[in-house]
C-alpha cells in the first residue's frame, strides 16, 4: 500500500550544510533555526495515518539544490509525526527535478507499508 502524506508547493529545501550553527554561549553546535523551521513545517503538514507499518519512504521534489538537501529533516519530521523510529525504514527513494535558481519548488512524500 502506497499513500501520499505530504504535498507542498513553493518549498525551499534546507541543505545539510545549514543544519547546525555554533552557539558561543553554549560552547557547542545546535540545530539552526532554518533547519528546525523546515522540520517543523514537515511535521505540521504531514498527514497522520494510523495502523500502518511503514517500510519505505518515497520523496519527489524539485529544487535548485543537491539531491540530499533536506532528506534527513524530511525523514525525521515524517517519522516524528507518524510515531515511527526511522531505524524501521528499510527503503528510501528520492527523485529530484532540477529547476532554475529562484523558481518555486515542490515536495511530495509517499509512504509504503502494510496495515497492522
VENRA-V857545 format. One record per residue. N is the residue number from 1. RES is the residue in one letter. PSI is psi as a letter, one per 20 degrees, with the letter a starting at -180 (none if undefined). OMEGA is omega in whole degrees, 0 to 359 (999 if undefined). D_CENTER is the distance of its C-alpha to the mean C-alpha in Angstrom with 2 decimals. Layout:
n,res,psi,omega,d_center
N,RES,PSI,OMEGA,D_CENTER
N,RES,PSI,OMEGA,D_CENTER
This chain:
n,res,psi,omega,d_center
1,X,p,177,20.16
2,X,p,184,17.09
3,X,p,175,15.57
4,X,p,182,13.35
5,X,i,181,11.29
6,X,p,179,9.47
7,X,o,184,11.40
8,X,q,174,11.25
9,X,r,178,13.87
10,X,l,183,14.72
11,X,q,172,11.32
12,X,o,181,11.48
13,X,q,176,8.76
14,X,p,183,9.42
15,X,q,180,10.97
16,X,h,178,11.62
17,X,i,179,15.14
18,X,j,184,14.37
19,X,g,185,12.84
20,X,q,169,16.34
21,X,q,179,19.56
22,X,p,177,23.00
23,X,o,184,24.56
24,X,h,179,28.32
25,X,h,181,29.34
26,X,i,180,27.42
27,X,k,180,28.13
28,X,r,176,24.67
29,X,q,174,21.17
30,X,r,176,18.81
31,X,p,179,15.22
32,X,q,177,15.55
33,X,g,180,15.53
34,X,g,180,13.26
35,X,g,179,10.50
36,X,g,180,11.38
37,X,g,179,11.57
38,X,g,179,8.15
39,X,g,179,6.75
40,X,h,176,9.75
41,X,g,178,9.21
42,X,g,180,6.16
43,X,g,183,8.72
44,X,g,188,11.53
45,X,i,180,10.74
46,X,p,176,9.67
47,X,p,180,13.04
48,X,p,173,14.49
49,X,q,184,16.46
50,X,q,170,19.17
51,X,l,176,21.07
52,X,p,174,18.83
53,X,o,185,18.46
54,X,p,178,15.12
55,X,h,184,15.79
56,X,q,175,13.29
57,X,p,179,9.84
58,X,p,183,10.22
59,X,p,174,8.01
60,X,p,177,10.37
61,X,r,171,10.23
62,X,q,180,13.11
63,X,r,174,13.53
64,X,m,185,16.02
65,X,r,176,14.17
66,X,q,181,13.85
67,X,h,181,12.05
68,X,j,180,10.18
69,X,p,174,9.12
70,X,i,185,5.80
71,X,g,180,4.99
72,X,g,179,6.02
73,X,h,179,4.46
74,X,g,180,1.05
75,X,g,180,4.62
76,X,g,180,6.56
77,X,g,179,5.94
78,X,g,182,6.53
79,X,h,178,9.21
80,X,g,180,10.67
81,X,h,184,11.16
82,X,i,179,12.70
83,X,k,183,14.66
84,X,q,174,13.87
85,X,p,184,14.14
86,X,i,174,11.73
87,X,h,180,15.13
88,X,i,182,15.96
89,X,p,183,13.56
90,X,i,179,15.97
91,X,q,176,14.48
92,X,p,178,11.53
93,X,p,180,12.16
94,X,p,177,10.70
95,X,p,183,12.84
96,X,p,171,13.27
97,X,o,181,15.98
98,X,q,176,17.37
99,X,r,178,18.69
100,X,q,178,21.16
101,X,p,178,20.51
102,X,i,178,20.48
103,X,q,178,19.57
104,X,p,179,17.04
105,X,r,176,13.89
106,X,r,178,12.01
107,X,p,177,8.73
108,X,p,180,9.43
109,X,p,177,8.02
110,X,q,172,10.95
111,X,q,176,12.02
112,X,p,180,15.34
113,X,r,181,17.67
114,X,q,174,21.13
115,X,q,176,22.71
116,X,none,999,24.12
